[in-house]
Amino acid sequence: MFVLGIDPGLTRCGFGLVEGSFAGVESFRAVRAGVVETNPQTPVEERLGQLLVELRKLMEETRPDAVVVERVFYQRNAKTAIPVAQASGVAVALAGAIALPCASSPPSRSSWR
C-alpha cells in the first residue's frame, strides 16, 4: 500500500510517500519526500491554485492508495492557522475529487491506526 502523507502549509506544504502494510510502523518504508513552496508575496488565491496543481501532479505521478493530511494545530495564533487550514482543505478536497480515501491525523499521533 502506498500512503501519501501531507503536512499542510501555504508557504511550505510538506509531503511524504510511504509504502508498506499496517502490520506495524516498522513495516513502512519511505519512498519519497519533498516540499511544495509558494511565494508569500503572491495573492492567496494564486498560491492555493499553485498548491492544487502541484499536489494533483504529485498524486497523478505517485498514484497513492490513500492520503493522510495532518490535522491543523495551533495554540495562540489563529492568523497562522487560517492559511494552514486553507492548504489542508485543498489537499482533502483534491483527494475527494479523485476518489482517494483520505484521513486526517493529529501531529502528535504516533501510529496511523
ABEGO torsion letter per residue (X at the ends): XBBBBBBBBAABBBBBBBBEBAAEAAABBBABBBBBBBBAABBAAAAAAAAAAAAAAAAAAAGBABBBBBBBBBAABAAAAAAAAAAAAAAAAAAAAAGBBBBBBBAABABAX
